[in-house]
Amino acid sequence: MPHIISGILVILAGLYLFICGRLKSEGTIYSLFVARSRILWKDNVHVFHQVAGVMMIIFGIVVAAGVFQRLF
């Protein structure tokens, strides 16, 4: 059961990154992420956050499915 909750939380964080990256949001929390990531990614920072968001969503689905629980 705890793996489902943690998986859902990771999915929600990934959705937040993906949606804010897609909309190029200027919200407080997202703007902090952008400022930190802009050092390395320059003008591609929003694309980076979209890709990272999709990867987090996939990882969250895997965690919620309990794949790692069966391995360890």
PQR file of N, CA, C, O and H, with PARSE charges and radii, in Angstrom:
ATOM      1  N   MET A   1       0.801  -1.208   0.000 -0.4000 1.5000
ATOM      2  CA  MET A   1       0.000   0.000   0.000 -0.0000 2.0000
ATOM      3  C   MET A   1       0.847   1.277   0.000  0.5500 1.7000
ATOM      4  O   MET A   1       0.494   2.227  -0.700 -0.5500 1.4000
ATOM      5  N   PRO A   2       1.954   1.339   0.760 -0.5600 1.5000
ATOM      6  CA  PRO A   2       2.752   2.579   0.744  0.2800 2.0000
ATOM      7  C   PRO A   2       3.362   2.869  -0.623  0.5500 1.7000
ATOM      8  O   PRO A   2       3.591   4.028  -0.969 -0.5500 1.4000
ATOM      9  N   HIS A   3       3.628   1.817  -1.404 -0.4000 1.5000
ATOM     10  CA  HIS A   3       4.201   2.048  -2.730 -0.0000 2.0000
ATOM     11  C   HIS A   3       3.201   2.732  -3.654  0.5500 1.7000
ATOM     12  O   HIS A   3       3.600   3.471  -4.555 -0.5500 1.4000
ATOM     13  H   HIS A   3       3.442   0.875  -1.123  0.4000 1.0000
ATOM     14  N   ILE A   4       1.916   2.497  -3.446 -0.4000 1.5000
ATOM     15  CA  ILE A   4       0.900   3.151  -4.265 -0.0000 2.0000
ATOM     16  C   ILE A   4       0.866   4.654  -3.965  0.5500 1.7000
ATOM     17  O   ILE A   4       0.783   5.477  -4.876 -0.5500 1.4000
ATOM     18  H   ILE A   4       1.592   1.897  -2.715  0.4000 1.0000
ATOM     19  N   ILE A   5       0.931   4.994  -2.683 -0.4000 1.5000
ATOM     20  CA  ILE A   5       0.902   6.403  -2.283 -0.0000 2.0000
ATOM     21  C   ILE A   5       2.137   7.133  -2.799  0.5500 1.7000
ATOM     22  O   ILE A   5       2.025   8.227  -3.352 -0.5500 1.4000
ATOM     23  H   ILE A   5       0.998   4.326  -1.942  0.4000 1.0000
ATOM     24  N   SER A   6       3.307   6.537  -2.622 -0.4000 1.5000
ATOM     25  CA  SER A   6       4.524   7.197  -3.084 -0.0000 2.0000
ATOM     26  C   SER A   6       4.551   7.278  -4.609  0.5500 1.7000
ATOM     27  O   SER A   6       5.043   8.263  -5.160 -0.5500 1.4000
ATOM     28  H   SER A   6       3.398   5.649  -2.172  0.4000 1.0000
ATOM     29  N   GLY A   7       4.036   6.273  -5.294 -0.4000 1.5000
ATOM     30  CA  GLY A   7       3.955   6.321  -6.747 -0.0000 2.0000
ATOM     31  C   GLY A   7       3.053   7.437  -7.228  0.5500 1.7000
ATOM     32  O   GLY A   7       3.379   8.130  -8.192 -0.5500 1.4000
ATOM     33  H   GLY A   7       3.636   5.473  -4.846  0.4000 1.0000
ATOM     34  N   ILE A   8       1.930   7.617  -6.571 -0.4000 1.5000
ATOM     35  CA  ILE A   8       1.003   8.691  -6.940 -0.0000 2.0000
ATOM     36  C   ILE A   8       1.639  10.053  -6.700  0.5500 1.7000
ATOM     37  O   ILE A   8       1.451  10.970  -7.500 -0.5500 1.4000
ATOM     38  H   ILE A   8       1.665   7.054  -5.788  0.4000 1.0000
ATOM     39  N   LEU A   9       2.384  10.200  -5.617 -0.4000 1.5000
ATOM     40  CA  LEU A   9       3.063  11.471  -5.344 -0.0000 2.0000
ATOM     41  C   LEU A   9       4.107  11.796  -6.409  0.5500 1.7000
ATOM     42  O   LEU A   9       4.250  12.949  -6.814 -0.5500 1.4000
ATOM     43  H   LEU A   9       2.536   9.456  -4.967  0.4000 1.0000
ATOM     44  N   VAL A  10       4.831  10.784  -6.858 -0.4000 1.5000
ATOM     45  CA  VAL A  10       5.818  10.994  -7.918 -0.0000 2.0000
ATOM     46  C   VAL A  10       5.118  11.357  -9.227  0.5500 1.7000
ATOM     47  O   VAL A  10       5.591  12.217  -9.970 -0.5500 1.4000
ATOM     48  H   VAL A  10       4.715   9.847  -6.529  0.4000 1.0000
ATOM     49  N   ILE A  11       4.003  10.707  -9.506 -0.4000 1.5000
ATOM     50  CA  ILE A  11       3.228  11.032 -10.710 -0.0000 2.0000
ATOM     51  C   ILE A  11       2.735  12.474 -10.659  0.5500 1.7000
ATOM     52  O   ILE A  11       2.802  13.185 -11.663 -0.5500 1.4000
ATOM     53  H   ILE A  11       3.619  10.008  -8.902  0.4000 1.0000
ATOM     54  N   LEU A  12       2.245  12.912  -9.512 -0.4000 1.5000
ATOM     55  CA  LEU A  12       1.768  14.284  -9.379 -0.0000 2.0000
ATOM     56  C   LEU A  12       2.893  15.301  -9.562  0.5500 1.7000
ATOM     57  O   LEU A  12       2.696  16.341 -10.190 -0.5500 1.4000
ATOM     58  H   LEU A  12       2.191  12.335  -8.697  0.4000 1.0000
ATOM     59  N   ALA A  13       4.064  15.004  -9.018 -0.4000 1.5000
ATOM     60  CA  ALA A  13       5.213  15.903  -9.200 -0.0000 2.0000
ATOM     61  C   ALA A  13       5.621  15.957 -10.673  0.5500 1.7000
ATOM     62  O   ALA A  13       5.963  17.022 -11.186 -0.5500 1.4000
ATOM     63  H   ALA A  13       4.224  14.159  -8.507  0.4000 1.0000
ATOM     64  N   GLY A  14       5.586  14.815 -11.347 -0.4000 1.5000
ATOM     65  CA  GLY A  14       5.899  14.778 -12.764 -0.0000 2.0000
ATOM     66  C   GLY A  14       4.886  15.551 -13.595  0.5500 1.7000
ATOM     67  O   GLY A  14       5.251  16.252 -14.539 -0.5500 1.4000
ATOM     68  H   GLY A  14       5.308  13.949 -10.931  0.4000 1.0000
ATOM     69  N   LEU A  15       3.616  15.420 -13.242 -0.4000 1.5000
ATOM     70  CA  LEU A  15       2.578  16.180 -13.942 -0.0000 2.0000
ATOM     71  C   LEU A  15       2.772  17.677 -13.753  0.5500 1.7000
ATOM     72  O   LEU A  15       2.585  18.460 -14.684 -0.5500 1.4000
ATOM     73  H   LEU A  15       3.319  14.851 -12.476  0.4000 1.0000
ATOM     74  N   TYR A  16       3.150  18.068 -12.538 -0.4000 1.5000
ATOM     75  CA  TYR A  16       3.398  19.482 -12.261 -0.0000 2.0000
ATOM     76  C   TYR A  16       4.521  20.009 -13.145  0.5500 1.7000
ATOM     77  O   TYR A  16       4.388  21.070 -13.754 -0.5500 1.4000
ATOM     78  H   TYR A  16       3.302  17.432 -11.782  0.4000 1.0000
ATOM     79  N   LEU A  17       5.628  19.270 -13.218 -0.4000 1.5000
ATOM     80  CA  LEU A  17       6.744  19.706 -14.054 -0.0000 2.0000
ATOM     81  C   LEU A  17       6.355  19.755 -15.525  0.5500 1.7000
ATOM     82  O   LEU A  17       6.682  20.709 -16.230 -0.5500 1.4000
ATOM     83  H   LEU A  17       5.736  18.408 -12.724  0.4000 1.0000
ATOM     84  N   PHE A  18       5.660  18.729 -15.981 -0.4000 1.5000
ATOM     85  CA  PHE A  18       5.271  18.677 -17.393 -0.0000 2.0000
ATOM     86  C   PHE A  18       4.331  19.816 -17.757  0.5500 1.7000
ATOM     87  O   PHE A  18       4.543  20.497 -18.760 -0.5500 1.4000
ATOM     88  H   PHE A  18       5.394  17.953 -15.409  0.4000 1.0000
ATOM     89  N   ILE A  19       3.308  20.029 -16.962 -0.4000 1.5000
ATOM     90  CA  ILE A  19       2.316  21.062 -17.270 -0.0000 2.0000
ATOM     91  C   ILE A  19       2.933  22.451 -17.184  0.5500 1.7000
ATOM     92  O   ILE A  19       2.708  23.283 -18.063 -0.5500 1.4000
ATOM     93  H   ILE A  19       3.136  19.476 -16.147  0.4000 1.0000
ATOM     94  N   CYS A  20       3.704  22.711 -16.141 -0.4000 1.5000
ATOM     95  CA  CYS A  20       4.335  24.030 -16.019 -0.0000 2.0000
ATOM     96  C   CYS A  20       5.359  24.259 -17.128  0.5500 1.7000
ATOM     97  O   CYS A  20       5.491  25.378 -17.623 -0.5500 1.4000
ATOM     98  H   CYS A  20       3.887  22.035 -15.427  0.4000 1.0000
ATOM     99  N   GLY A  21       6.076  23.225 -17.519 -0.4000 1.5000
ATOM    100  CA  GLY A  21       7.018  23.356 -18.619 -0.0000 2.0000
ATOM    101  C   GLY A  21       6.317  23.604 -19.937  0.5500 1.7000
ATOM    102  O   GLY A  21       6.800  24.373 -20.768 -0.5500 1.4000
ATOM    103  H   GLY A  21       5.969  22.316 -17.117  0.4000 1.0000
ATOM    104  N   ARG A  22       5.194  22.965 -20.129 -0.4000 1.5000
ATOM    105  CA  ARG A  22       4.426  23.128 -21.367 -0.0000 2.0000
ATOM    106  C   ARG A  22       3.845  24.536 -21.475  0.5500 1.7000
ATOM    107  O   ARG A  22       3.835  25.137 -22.549 -0.5500 1.4000
ATOM    108  H   ARG A  22       4.802  22.340 -19.453  0.4000 1.0000
ATOM    109  N   LEU A  23       3.358  25.054 -20.333 -0.4000 1.5000
ATOM    110  CA  LEU A  23       2.736  26.381 -20.329 -0.0000 2.0000
ATOM    111  C   LEU A  23       3.741  27.507 -20.086  0.5500 1.7000
ATOM    112  O   LEU A  23       3.380  28.683 -20.144 -0.5500 1.4000
ATOM    113  H   LEU A  23       3.366  24.565 -19.461  0.4000 1.0000
ATOM    114  N   LYS A  24       4.999  27.153 -19.812 -0.4000 1.5000
ATOM    115  CA  LYS A  24       6.046  28.122 -19.451 -0.0000 2.0000
ATOM    116  C   LYS A  24       5.544  29.021 -18.324  0.5500 1.7000
ATOM    117  O   LYS A  24       5.578  30.248 -18.407 -0.5500 1.4000
ATOM    118  H   LYS A  24       5.291  26.198 -19.765  0.4000 1.0000
ATOM    119  N   SER A  25       5.087  28.367 -17.290 -0.4000 1.5000
ATOM    120  CA  SER A  25       4.481  29.031 -16.149 -0.0000 2.0000
ATOM    121  C   SER A  25       5.476  29.956 -15.452  0.5500 1.7000
ATOM    122  O   SER A  25       6.689  29.758 -15.531 -0.5500 1.4000
ATOM    123  H   SER A  25       5.059  27.370 -17.223  0.4000 1.0000
ATOM    124  N   GLU A  26       4.949  30.956 -14.777 -0.4000 1.5000
ATOM    125  CA  GLU A  26       5.770  31.875 -14.003 -0.0000 2.0000
ATOM    126  C   GLU A  26       5.413  31.804 -12.528  0.5500 1.7000
ATOM    127  O   GLU A  26       5.571  32.785 -11.802 -0.5500 1.4000
ATOM    128  H   GLU A  26       3.965  31.117 -14.713  0.4000 1.0000
ATOM    129  N   GLY A  27       4.930  30.649 -12.080 -0.4000 1.5000
ATOM    130  CA  GLY A  27       4.603  30.453 -10.679 -0.0000 2.0000
ATOM    131  C   GLY A  27       5.853  30.462  -9.812  0.5500 1.7000
ATOM    132  O   GLY A  27       6.963  30.273 -10.310 -0.5500 1.4000
ATOM    133  H   GLY A  27       4.801  29.852 -12.670  0.4000 1.0000
ATOM    134  N   THR A  28       5.673  30.679  -8.538 -0.4000 1.5000
ATOM    135  CA  THR A  28       6.792  30.838  -7.613 -0.0000 2.0000
ATOM    136  C   THR A  28       7.689  29.608  -7.562  0.5500 1.7000
ATOM    137  O   THR A  28       8.903  29.723  -7.733 -0.5500 1.4000
ATOM    138  H   THR A  28       4.771  30.833  -8.134  0.4000 1.0000
ATOM    139  N   ILE A  29       7.118  28.454  -7.333 -0.4000 1.5000
ATOM    140  CA  ILE A  29       7.924  27.238  -7.201 -0.0000 2.0000
ATOM    141  C   ILE A  29       8.572  26.880  -8.529  0.5500 1.7000
ATOM    142  O   ILE A  29       9.759  26.558  -8.578 -0.5500 1.4000
ATOM    143  H   ILE A  29       6.132  28.362  -7.195  0.4000 1.0000
ATOM    144  N   TYR A  30       7.800  26.935  -9.601 -0.4000 1.5000
ATOM    145  CA  TYR A  30       8.359  26.580 -10.907 -0.0000 2.0000
ATOM    146  C   TYR A  30       9.440  27.558 -11.341  0.5500 1.7000
ATOM    147  O   TYR A  30      10.416  27.150 -11.971 -0.5500 1.4000
ATOM    148  H   TYR A  30       6.836  27.197  -9.562  0.4000 1.0000
ATOM    149  N   SER A  31       9.292  28.829 -11.022 -0.4000 1.5000
ATOM    150  CA  SER A  31      10.315  29.803 -11.401 -0.0000 2.0000
ATOM    151  C   SER A  31      11.632  29.534 -10.677  0.5500 1.7000
ATOM    152  O   SER A  31      12.701  29.834 -11.208 -0.5500 1.4000
ATOM    153  H   SER A  31       8.499  29.160 -10.510  0.4000 1.0000
ATOM    154  N   LEU A  32      11.566  28.974  -9.479 -0.4000 1.5000
ATOM    155  CA  LEU A  32      12.793  28.567  -8.773 -0.0000 2.0000
ATOM    156  C   LEU A  32      13.457  27.401  -9.497  0.5500 1.7000
ATOM    157  O   LEU A  32      14.680  27.369  -9.632 -0.5500 1.4000
ATOM    158  H   LEU A  32      10.697  28.729  -9.048  0.4000 1.0000
ATOM    159  N   PHE A  33      12.660  26.446  -9.960 -0.4000 1.5000
ATOM    160  CA  PHE A  33      13.201  25.335 -10.752 -0.0000 2.0000
ATOM    161  C   PHE A  33      13.840  25.847 -12.039  0.5500 1.7000
ATOM    162  O   PHE A  33      14.917  25.397 -12.430 -0.5500 1.4000
ATOM    163  H   PHE A  33      11.666  26.472  -9.850  0.4000 1.0000
ATOM    164  N   VAL A  34      13.170  26.786 -12.687 -0.4000 1.5000
ATOM    165  CA  VAL A  34      13.679  27.330 -13.951 -0.0000 2.0000
ATOM    166  C   VAL A  34      14.996  28.063 -13.725  0.5500 1.7000
ATOM    167  O   VAL A  34      15.942  27.895 -14.494 -0.5500 1.4000
ATOM    168  H   VAL A  34      12.295  27.151 -12.369  0.4000 1.0000
ATOM    169  N   ALA A  35      15.059  28.868 -12.683 -0.4000 1.5000
ATOM    170  CA  ALA A  35      16.282  29.618 -12.410 -0.0000 2.0000
ATOM    171  C   ALA A  35      17.455  28.681 -12.159  0.5500 1.7000
ATOM    172  O   ALA A  35      18.575  28.942 -12.598 -0.5500 1.4000
ATOM    173  H   ALA A  35      14.290  29.005 -12.058  0.4000 1.0000
ATOM    174  N   ARG A  36      17.194  27.609 -11.464 -0.4000 1.5000
ATOM    175  CA  ARG A  36      18.264  26.654 -11.168 -0.0000 2.0000
ATOM    176  C   ARG A  36      18.675  25.875 -12.426  0.5500 1.7000
ATOM    177  O   ARG A  36      19.863  25.629 -12.638 -0.5500 1.4000
ATOM    178  H   ARG A  36      16.284  27.397 -11.108  0.4000 1.0000
ATOM    179  N   SER A  37      17.717  25.495 -13.245 -0.4000 1.5000
ATOM    180  CA  SER A  37      18.005  24.691 -14.423 -0.0000 2.0000
ATOM    181  C   SER A  37      18.550  25.515 -15.587  0.5500 1.7000
ATOM    182  O   SER A  37      19.231  24.980 -16.463 -0.5500 1.4000
ATOM    183  H   SER A  37      16.752  25.695 -13.073  0.4000 1.0000
ATOM    184  N   ARG A  38      18.256  26.804 -15.599 -0.4000 1.5000
ATOM    185  CA  ARG A  38      18.686  27.656 -16.708 -0.0000 2.0000
ATOM    186  C   ARG A  38      20.213  27.733 -16.785  0.5500 1.7000
ATOM    187  O   ARG A  38      20.756  27.987 -17.860 -0.5500 1.4000
ATOM    188  H   ARG A  38      17.703  27.239 -14.888  0.4000 1.0000
ATOM    189  N   ILE A  39      20.906  27.521 -15.681 -0.4000 1.5000
ATOM    190  CA  ILE A  39      22.368  27.554 -15.662 -0.0000 2.0000
ATOM    191  C   ILE A  39      22.930  26.539 -16.653  0.5500 1.7000
ATOM    192  O   ILE A  39      23.868  26.840 -17.391 -0.5500 1.4000
ATOM    193  H   ILE A  39      20.464  27.314 -14.808  0.4000 1.0000
ATOM    194  N   LEU A  40      22.362  25.348 -16.667 -0.4000 1.5000
ATOM    195  CA  LEU A  40      22.865  24.287 -17.526 -0.0000 2.0000
ATOM    196  C   LEU A  40      22.143  24.215 -18.871  0.5500 1.7000
ATOM    197  O   LEU A  40      22.772  23.964 -19.899 -0.5500 1.4000
ATOM    198  H   LEU A  40      21.601  25.103 -16.068  0.4000 1.0000
ATOM    199  N   TRP A  41      20.821  24.436 -18.871 -0.4000 1.5000
ATOM    200  CA  TRP A  41      20.016  24.178 -20.064 -0.0000 2.0000
ATOM    201  C   TRP A  41      19.702  25.417 -20.886  0.5500 1.7000
ATOM    202  O   TRP A  41      19.128  25.298 -21.969 -0.5500 1.4000
ATOM    203  H   TRP A  41      20.309  24.640 -18.036  0.4000 1.0000
ATOM    204  N   LYS A  42      20.059  26.600 -20.406 -0.4000 1.5000
ATOM    205  CA  LYS A  42      19.868  27.872 -21.121 -0.0000 2.0000
ATOM    206  C   LYS A  42      18.422  28.035 -21.623  0.5500 1.7000
ATOM    207  O   LYS A  42      17.503  28.060 -20.804 -0.5500 1.4000
ATOM    208  H   LYS A  42      20.525  26.696 -19.526  0.4000 1.0000
ATOM    209  N   ASP A  43      18.199  28.143 -22.914 -0.4000 1.5000
ATOM    210  CA  ASP A  43      16.851  28.391 -23.444 -0.0000 2.0000
ATOM    211  C   ASP A  43      16.006  27.126 -23.557  0.5500 1.7000
ATOM    212  O   ASP A  43      14.809  27.213 -23.829 -0.5500 1.4000
ATOM    213  H   ASP A  43      18.945  28.122 -23.579  0.4000 1.0000
ATOM    214  N   ASN A  44      16.596  25.970 -23.356 -0.4000 1.5000
ATOM    215  CA  ASN A  44      15.862  24.702 -23.454 -0.0000 2.0000
ATOM    216  C   ASN A  44      15.339  24.228 -22.107  0.5500 1.7000
ATOM    217  O   ASN A  44      14.997  23.056 -21.954 -0.5500 1.4000
ATOM    218  H   ASN A  44      17.569  25.899 -23.135  0.4000 1.0000
ATOM    219  N   VAL A  45      15.275  25.114 -21.142 -0.4000 1.5000
ATOM    220  CA  VAL A  45      14.913  24.720 -19.785 -0.0000 2.0000
ATOM    221  C   VAL A  45      13.487  24.163 -19.713  0.5500 1.7000
ATOM    222  O   VAL A  45      13.238  23.217 -18.965 -0.5500 1.4000
ATOM    223  H   VAL A  45      15.553  26.067 -21.266  0.4000 1.0000
ATOM    224  N   HIS A  46      12.559  24.726 -20.466 -0.4000 1.5000
ATOM    225  CA  HIS A  46      11.173  24.250 -20.404 -0.0000 2.0000
ATOM    226  C   HIS A  46      11.029  22.878 -21.066  0.5500 1.7000
ATOM    227  O   HIS A  46      10.252  22.043 -20.602 -0.5500 1.4000
ATOM    228  H   HIS A  46      12.761  25.495 -21.073  0.4000 1.0000
ATOM    229  N   VAL A  47      11.766  22.648 -22.135 -0.4000 1.5000
ATOM    230  CA  VAL A  47      11.764  21.322 -22.771 -0.0000 2.0000
ATOM    231  C   VAL A  47      12.358  20.298 -21.815  0.5500 1.7000
ATOM    232  O   VAL A  47      11.849  19.183 -21.705 -0.5500 1.4000
ATOM    233  H   VAL A  47      12.397  23.327 -22.512  0.4000 1.0000
ATOM    234  N   PHE A  48      13.426  20.668 -21.126 -0.4000 1.5000
ATOM    235  CA  PHE A  48      14.028  19.777 -20.137 -0.0000 2.0000
ATOM    236  C   PHE A  48      13.027  19.393 -19.060  0.5500 1.7000
ATOM    237  O   PHE A  48      12.947  18.224 -18.683 -0.5500 1.4000
ATOM    238  H   PHE A  48      13.839  21.574 -21.216  0.4000 1.0000
ATOM    239  N   HIS A  49      12.264  20.354 -18.560 -0.4000 1.5000
ATOM    240  CA  HIS A  49      11.288  20.052 -17.516 -0.0000 2.0000
ATOM    241  C   HIS A  49      10.148  19.189 -18.042  0.5500 1.7000
ATOM    242  O   HIS A  49       9.597  18.379 -17.297 -0.5500 1.4000
ATOM    243  H   HIS A  49      12.329  21.303 -18.866  0.4000 1.0000
ATOM    244  N   GLN A  50       9.787  19.347 -19.303 -0.4000 1.5000
ATOM    245  CA  GLN A  50       8.757  18.488 -19.882 -0.0000 2.0000
ATOM    246  C   GLN A  50       9.248  17.044 -19.953  0.5500 1.7000
ATOM    247  O   GLN A  50       8.523  16.117 -19.591 -0.5500 1.4000
ATOM    248  H   GLN A  50      10.234  20.005 -19.908  0.4000 1.0000
ATOM    249  N   VAL A  51      10.471  16.861 -20.418 -0.4000 1.5000
ATOM    250  CA  VAL A  51      11.030  15.509 -20.525 -0.0000 2.0000
ATOM    251  C   VAL A  51      11.203  14.898 -19.135  0.5500 1.7000
ATOM    252  O   VAL A  51      10.883  13.728 -18.925 -0.5500 1.4000
ATOM    253  H   VAL A  51      11.059  17.614 -20.712  0.4000 1.0000
ATOM    254  N   ALA A  52      11.708  15.689 -18.187 -0.4000 1.5000
ATOM    255  CA  ALA A  52      11.870  15.190 -16.826 -0.0000 2.0000
ATOM    256  C   ALA A  52      10.520  14.834 -16.209  0.5500 1.7000
ATOM    257  O   ALA A  52      10.415  13.857 -15.468 -0.5500 1.4000
ATOM    258  H   ALA A  52      11.967  16.640 -18.358  0.4000 1.0000
ATOM    259  N   GLY A  53       9.493  15.619 -16.510 -0.4000 1.5000
ATOM    260  CA  GLY A  53       8.156  15.332 -16.001 -0.0000 2.0000
ATOM    261  C   GLY A  53       7.607  14.017 -16.535  0.5500 1.7000
ATOM    262  O   GLY A  53       7.017  13.238 -15.786 -0.5500 1.4000
ATOM    263  H   GLY A  53       9.579  16.413 -17.112  0.4000 1.0000
ATOM    264  N   VAL A  54       7.799  13.768 -17.819 -0.4000 1.5000
ATOM    265  CA  VAL A  54       7.340  12.503 -18.415 -0.0000 2.0000
ATOM    266  C   VAL A  54       8.093  11.325 -17.798  0.5500 1.7000
ATOM    267  O   VAL A  54       7.496  10.288 -17.510 -0.5500 1.4000
ATOM    268  H   VAL A  54       8.279  14.400 -18.427  0.4000 1.0000
ATOM    269  N   MET A  55       9.390  11.482 -17.595 -0.4000 1.5000
ATOM    270  CA  MET A  55      10.168  10.407 -16.977 -0.0000 2.0000
ATOM    271  C   MET A  55       9.704  10.136 -15.547  0.5500 1.7000
ATOM    272  O   MET A  55       9.651   8.984 -15.118 -0.5500 1.4000
ATOM    273  H   MET A  55       9.875  12.325 -17.828  0.4000 1.0000
ATOM    274  N   MET A  56       9.369  11.195 -14.811 -0.4000 1.5000
ATOM    275  CA  MET A  56       8.857  11.013 -13.450 -0.0000 2.0000
ATOM    276  C   MET A  56       7.502  10.323 -13.452  0.5500 1.7000
ATOM    277  O   MET A  56       7.228   9.497 -12.581 -0.5500 1.4000
ATOM    278  H   MET A  56       9.412  12.131 -15.160  0.4000 1.0000
ATOM    279  N   ILE A  57       6.658  10.648 -14.412 -0.4000 1.5000
ATOM    280  CA  ILE A  57       5.345  10.003 -14.507 -0.0000 2.0000
ATOM    281  C   ILE A  57       5.520   8.505 -14.764  0.5500 1.7000
ATOM    282  O   ILE A  57       4.858   7.683 -14.130 -0.5500 1.4000
ATOM    283  H   ILE A  57       6.881  11.319 -15.119  0.4000 1.0000
ATOM    284  N   ILE A  58       6.404   8.154 -15.686 -0.4000 1.5000
ATOM    285  CA  ILE A  58       6.647   6.737 -15.977 -0.0000 2.0000
ATOM    286  C   ILE A  58       7.199   6.027 -14.746  0.5500 1.7000
ATOM    287  O   ILE A  58       6.759   4.926 -14.415 -0.5500 1.4000
ATOM    288  H   ILE A  58       6.942   8.822 -16.201  0.4000 1.0000
ATOM    289  N   PHE A  59       8.154   6.649 -14.071 -0.4000 1.5000
ATOM    290  CA  PHE A  59       8.726   6.050 -12.874 -0.0000 2.0000
ATOM    291  C   PHE A  59       7.666   5.902 -11.777  0.5500 1.7000
ATOM    292  O   PHE A  59       7.640   4.893 -11.073 -0.5500 1.4000
ATOM    293  H   PHE A  59       8.511   7.543 -14.340  0.4000 1.0000
ATOM    294  N   GLY A  60       6.797   6.903 -11.632 -0.4000 1.5000
ATOM    295  CA  GLY A  60       5.728   6.825 -10.636 -0.0000 2.0000
ATOM    296  C   GLY A  60       4.756   5.689 -10.920  0.5500 1.7000
ATOM    297  O   GLY A  60       4.275   5.037  -9.993 -0.5500 1.4000
ATOM    298  H   GLY A  60       6.818   7.723 -12.204  0.4000 1.0000
ATOM    299  N   ILE A  61       4.465   5.447 -12.189 -0.4000 1.5000
ATOM    300  CA  ILE A  61       3.590   4.328 -12.553 -0.0000 2.0000
ATOM    301  C   ILE A  61       4.248   3.002 -12.183  0.5500 1.7000
ATOM    302  O   ILE A  61       3.595   2.092 -11.673 -0.5500 1.4000
ATOM    303  H   ILE A  61       4.857   5.976 -12.943  0.4000 1.0000
ATOM    304  N   VAL A  62       5.540   2.908 -12.446 -0.4000 1.5000
ATOM    305  CA  VAL A  62       6.276   1.679 -12.106 -0.0000 2.0000
ATOM    306  C   VAL A  62       6.286   1.454 -10.603  0.5500 1.7000
ATOM    307  O   VAL A  62       6.090   0.330 -10.140 -0.5500 1.4000
ATOM    308  H   VAL A  62       6.071   3.647 -12.861  0.4000 1.0000
ATOM    309  N   VAL A  63       6.513   2.523  -9.834 -0.4000 1.5000
ATOM    310  CA  VAL A  63       6.518   2.403  -8.373 -0.0000 2.0000
ATOM    311  C   VAL A  63       5.134   2.028  -7.860  0.5500 1.7000
ATOM    312  O   VAL A  63       5.010   1.157  -6.999 -0.5500 1.4000
ATOM    313  H   VAL A  63       6.672   3.436 -10.210  0.4000 1.0000
ATOM    314  N   ALA A  64       4.084   2.677  -8.379 -0.4000 1.5000
ATOM    315  CA  ALA A  64       2.718   2.385  -7.940 -0.0000 2.0000
ATOM    316  C   ALA A  64       2.312   0.960  -8.283  0.5500 1.7000
ATOM    317  O   ALA A  64       1.508   0.351  -7.576 -0.5500 1.4000
ATOM    318  H   ALA A  64       4.184   3.385  -9.079  0.4000 1.0000
ATOM    319  N   ALA A  65       2.870   0.425  -9.371 -0.4000 1.5000
ATOM    320  CA  ALA A  65       2.558  -0.955  -9.749 -0.0000 2.0000
ATOM    321  C   ALA A  65       3.241  -1.962  -8.830  0.5500 1.7000
ATOM    322  O   ALA A  65       2.900  -3.145  -8.833 -0.5500 1.4000
ATOM    323  H   ALA A  65       3.523   0.919  -9.945  0.4000 1.0000
ATOM    324  N   GLY A  66       4.201  -1.493  -8.048 -0.4000 1.5000
ATOM    325  CA  GLY A  66       4.861  -2.374  -7.089 -0.0000 2.0000
ATOM    326  C   GLY A  66       5.995  -3.182  -7.663  0.5500 1.7000
ATOM    327  O   GLY A  66       6.365  -4.211  -7.096 -0.5500 1.4000
ATOM    328  H   GLY A  66       4.478  -0.532  -8.045  0.4000 1.0000
ATOM    329  N   VAL A  67       6.564  -2.744  -8.779 -0.4000 1.5000
ATOM    330  CA  VAL A  67       7.644  -3.492  -9.416 -0.0000 2.0000
ATOM    331  C   VAL A  67       8.854  -3.582  -8.492  0.5500 1.7000
ATOM    332  O   VAL A  67       9.448  -4.652  -8.364 -0.5500 1.4000
ATOM    333  H   VAL A  67       6.264  -1.908  -9.239  0.4000 1.0000
ATOM    334  N   PHE A  68       9.227  -2.484  -7.848 -0.4000 1.5000
ATOM    335  CA  PHE A  68      10.393  -2.498  -6.978 -0.0000 2.0000
ATOM    336  C   PHE A  68      10.137  -3.249  -5.679  0.5500 1.7000
ATOM    337  O   PHE A  68      11.069  -3.759  -5.058 -0.5500 1.4000
ATOM    338  H   PHE A  68       8.743  -1.615  -7.952  0.4000 1.0000
ATOM    339  N   GLN A  69       8.891  -3.316  -5.275 -0.4000 1.5000
ATOM    340  CA  GLN A  69       8.551  -4.048  -4.069 -0.0000 2.0000
ATOM    341  C   GLN A  69       8.804  -5.543  -4.275  0.5500 1.7000
ATOM    342  O   GLN A  69       9.214  -6.242  -3.349 -0.5500 1.4000
ATOM    343  H   GLN A  69       8.134  -2.901  -5.780  0.4000 1.0000
ATOM    344  N   ARG A  70       8.561  -6.020  -5.477 -0.4000 1.5000
ATOM    345  CA  ARG A  70       8.782  -7.437  -5.781 -0.0000 2.0000
ATOM    346  C   ARG A  70      10.248  -7.762  -5.941  0.5500 1.7000
ATOM    347  O   ARG A  70      10.653  -8.904  -5.722 -0.5500 1.4000
ATOM    348  H   ARG A  70       8.228  -5.452  -6.230  0.4000 1.0000
ATOM    349  N   LEU A  71      11.061  -6.774  -6.323 -0.4000 1.5000
ATOM    350  CA  LEU A  71      12.486  -7.018  -6.529 -0.0000 2.0000
ATOM    351  C   LEU A  71      13.264  -7.079  -5.228  0.5500 1.7000
ATOM    352  O   LEU A  71      14.227  -7.837  -5.113 -0.5500 1.4000
ATOM    353  H   LEU A  71      10.731  -5.846  -6.501  0.4000 1.0000
ATOM    354  N   PHE A  72      12.855  -6.288  -4.248 -0.4000 1.5000
ATOM    355  CA  PHE A  72      13.633  -6.212  -3.003 -0.0000 2.0000
ATOM    356  C   PHE A  72      12.892  -6.791  -1.847  0.5500 1.7000
ATOM    357  O   PHE A  72      13.406  -6.805  -0.729 -0.5500 1.4000
ATOM    358  H   PHE A  72      12.073  -5.672  -4.341  0.4000 1.0000
TER
END
